[in-house]
Amino acid sequence: MMVSHEDKERAVIPLESNPEVFTDFAKNLGLDPLFAFHDIYSLTDADLLAFLPRPVKAIILLFPISDKQEKQDDVIKNDTQSVMSLSSKDAVWFKQTIKNACGLYAILHSLANNKSMLTSDSILGQFINDNYETKNENNGNKNELTDDFIFDICNKFLKIFEAGETKAPDAHSDVDLHFITFVSNDKNQIFELDGRNPKGPSYLGDITASKNNADDTDLIGEKAIIDRVQWYMDNVEEGNSLNFSLLGLSKSWD
C-alpha cells in the first residue's frame, strides 16, 4: 500500500535488493535496455568478478544500520572543497525525506549520474532537465519536487514493489537496512551518495586507474570504494554480518 500526498509521514514500500527488481524499476525510469543491474559477489575476487559485465558505472551497497555507524558519521571522508552543490554538476544528489525509499534514491543516484545510459525520452532524464540543470544555488533544495516525482512513479509502477523473492513489508514498517550509491563523474571523481547524509555528496577521491575518458571508467577495483564498503562491514553490529549486498550497473547480458 502506497501512502498519499496528504499523509503526515511519507513512506513507500522498500525495494528488495534484487537486480531484476532494480533493473525493472530503472527501465521504467528510462534506463536503456542495453544496461542492467547485476549482483556483485566480491569487489576483489577476480574469479567472481569474471562473471560481471564491465565497466561498472555505479555500485549500490545495502547494509544494516547500526548505532556504531550512526555515531561515527564524521568518519565519512568529506572534502568541503570538492563536495559541490548540485548546480556544480559534479554529482547529482537527492536528499531522502521519504521513509523506506532508500532503494529508490539509490536508483535515482545511479541513473542521474549516468545520463548517457538513459533513453532520449526517459522520465528521469526529462525530470532532471526540467528541474536540476539550471545554475541556481538553491538547485539542490528541491526536495518537494523530488518527493512528488518519487510518489508519482511509485504509484505508477506499484507492481514492481511487490516483485522479488520475499514478501514486501508495509510502507510504514521500520526497516534497519539502507542503500547507498557509489558513482564517478566526468572528472573521474568518486562520490558516495547517501540521501540521509545532510552534507550531500561525499567525495572519496579520484579514479586511480588510467582512463581515456569518463565512458571507460570502471568502479570495480577502486580502493576508495573497497575501503568504504569494508568500513561499513567492520562497523556492523554482531549478528548482522550477512545482511550486506552489492549491485552494479553495467551492460546487460541480453
Secondary structure, 3 states (H helix, E strand, C coil): CCCCCCCCCCECCCCCCCHHHHHHHHHHHCECCCEEEEEECCCCCHHHHCCCCCCCCEEEEEEECCHHHHHCHHHCCCCCCCCCCHHHCCCCCCCCCCECCHHHHHHHHHHHCCHHHECCCCHHHHHHHHHCCCCCCCHHHCHHHHHHHHHHHHHHCHHHHCCCCCCCCCCCCCCCEEEEEEEECCCCEEEEECCCCCCCCEEEEECCCCCCCHHHCCCCCCHHHHHHHHHHHHCCCCCCCCCCEEEEEEECCC
